């Protein structure tokens, strides 16, 4: 067991700090990880808006851990699906993986863990509803996996990922899954031939901790749809959704 004192004693003593301390203690129990470097956990639970507003303190945010956790998650889920469903072909495995690691699925897991309320977050982001925002919740879950991987190794991180994704896996197997517009669009494109689709971030607005992304999906070099989101992934999903709607209405 580790103490949550270092996680909160740099901030003003308001109700949110107390709530975050209680949330963190509950999360530590659920993870059941004997941390070697507890600062990795704290970093995973530090949003970029907090470091932006407290630059003089020198905290690190969770963006690099999110990058690492994304890779850990992909490998853990891919390995599980490959070993568990030998009768499925590549296309079906890809579709299942996409449903498991998409933003809505990860946000659902993060919400169940209470990660939004464990986050150190800037006051501006918090006022705008950041603790409930799906893109932030999905990112912090990936960052948490990245932290566990660095501290405990791939096996422990992968097992935790699958443990917390278990309800989502059940829903996917029973046909109750969030729509993954990017995968749907890719399947339609493959039916039309060998042409490839490409996603491109067209515009970024706002400061680093409150970015709004505009993404476009290109087919045969032409813009097939655009989307806006608080993360690149969400913007790309929205662009794919628009492209699907455009194609089906023609």
Beta strands, then each sheet from edge to edge (+ up, - down):
strand 1: 197-205
strand 2: 212-219
strand 3: 222-229
sheet 1: 1+ 2- 3+
end
